[in-house]
Amino acid sequence: MTNHTYNVSIKWTGNKGPGTTAYGAYERSHVIQAPGKTEISCSSDPAFRGDKTKYNPEELLVASLSACHMLWYLHLCTDAGVVVTRYEDSAVGVMKTNADGSGVFEKATLNPVVHIADPSMETKAMALHAQANKMCFIANSVKFPVEHSPVCIIDPPA
């Protein structure tokens, strides 16, 4: 077994002057930083006084699930001889909030649209989504179901 360590920094940038003297006195803006990488501007969900033009933690969680699945899927397709020519996903996460203000994700659904070159590989291409889900580090780390509704499109080489 190998351990991998990921270092990120969060810096709150939403102090409008008085700090957290009142719930409405500060912005939820912050940046995510990692050594040698571009900052990501974030906020909370607009439902929680966040900036709708910035990513929120809930979106980043769903994006992480989607990206991890895609990267494993592409790897598995390469190993299986399935030539993927295009991959897109419109992932959806469903979170419910509780009366006390806490919340929990109930599920995430990935909706990958995968273009492949060889029509004879369509069945294999579809089956590899289950294996990608099994291998995905992020999906293995959450306590809610990650569902898949994939579509496969044949794009034979020109």
NORQUI-V562030 format. One record per residue. PSI is psi in radians with two decimals (* if undefined). Layout:
PSI
PSI
This chain:
2.49
2.34
2.49
2.38
2.37
2.14
2.11
2.72
2.50
2.29
2.08
2.25
0.23
0.30
1.95
0.14
-1.04
0.10
-2.47
0.76
-0.40
2.72
-0.64
0.07
-0.14
2.71
2.76
0.17
2.46
2.88
2.55
2.30
2.57
2.57
2.19
0.22
2.80
2.42
2.62
2.11
2.22
2.94
-3.01
2.97
2.48
-0.47
-0.31
0.68
0.44
2.96
2.03
-0.20
-0.04
2.69
2.55
2.87
-0.61
-0.74
-0.69
-0.60
-0.83
-0.72
-0.67
-0.74
-0.79
-0.80
-0.74
-0.77
-0.81
-0.82
-0.72
-0.72
-0.82
-0.71
-0.84
-0.65
-0.73
-0.83
-0.58
-0.04
0.28
2.05
1.92
2.25
-0.27
2.57
2.24
2.64
2.44
1.43
2.60
2.24
2.45
2.09
2.43
2.54
2.58
2.92
-0.54
0.04
-0.24
2.97
2.90
2.41
2.31
-0.59
2.88
2.49
2.16
2.42
1.06
2.41
1.95
2.25
2.27
2.79
-0.55
2.02
-0.46
-0.18
0.08
-0.80
-0.77
-0.73
-0.73
-0.71
-0.49
-0.25
-0.67
-0.71
-0.70
-0.70
-0.69
-0.58
-0.37
2.11
-0.72
-0.80
-0.61
-0.23
-0.13
2.73
0.22
2.76
2.49
1.90
2.86
2.42
1.27
2.72
2.44
2.24
2.35
2.14
1.40
2.61
2.57
*
